[in-house]
Amino acid sequence: MGLFDKLFQGNKITIASPVNGEIVPINQVKDDTFAQEMVGKGVAIIPSDGKFYSPADGNLIALFPTGHAFCINSDDGAEILVHIGIDTVKLEGQHYTIHAKQGDTVKKGDLIVEVDLEGVKSAGYDVITPMIISNPNKFSNLDKKSGNVAAGDAAIVLSK
């Protein structure tokens, strides 16, 4: 690590993958709102299991009663939306088990929602999971990772 890296390391904010799987470009999501980054910039994750964790330390400001989406305001100032599957709100919570509650203070790695991915797929829904930074203009750079990822590994690195 050079002097330059040491000087600027403190300005980096790592947003973890909320789930084990594969990070793919957001434009692979079959929903224009996400694919065209209308609600913010981010990545999509094709989950390999159904445990979804907090991607950062912060406050769980929204957790839909259906379990299909949650939002975290990170302690570092990032507004993060995790949307589990496409159009999955229509399942009305079926196949989703919630392990947290709206308003909770969460740590990176806390279990938020557990999903029966096979149940969601057999109901006809895509389980691809957009993870969006809804306030990207607050950051000078947003580095999107790609490829296989474990929950807790870096998915997006923000620069202040």
HUFEN-V416232 format. One record per backbone hydrogen bond with DSSP energy under -1.0 kcal/mol. CO is the residue of the C=O (numbers start at 0). NH is the residue of the N-H. If there is no record, write none. Layout:
CO&NH  CO&NH
This chain:
1&5  2&6  3&7  4&8  7&10  8&11  10&159  12&157  14&154  14&155  16&151  17&52  19&47  20&148  21&45  22&146  23&43  24&27  25&28  28&30  30&33  30&34  31&35  32&37  33&36  40&132  42&130  43&23  44&128  45&21  49&114  51&111  51&112  53&108  54&15  56&74  57&105  58&60  58&72  59&102  61&70  63&66  67&83  68&63  69&81  70&61  71&79  72&58  73&76  77&73  78&133  79&71  80&131  81&69  82&84  86&89  87&90  88&91  90&93  92&95  94&115  96&113  100&103  103&59  105&57  106&109  109&53  111&98  112&51  113&96  114&116  115&119  116&120  117&121  118&122  119&124  120&123  125&85  128&44  129&82  130&42  131&80  132&40  134&137  135&138  140&158  142&156  146&22  148&20  149&152  152&16  154&144  155&14  156&142  157&12  158&139  158&140
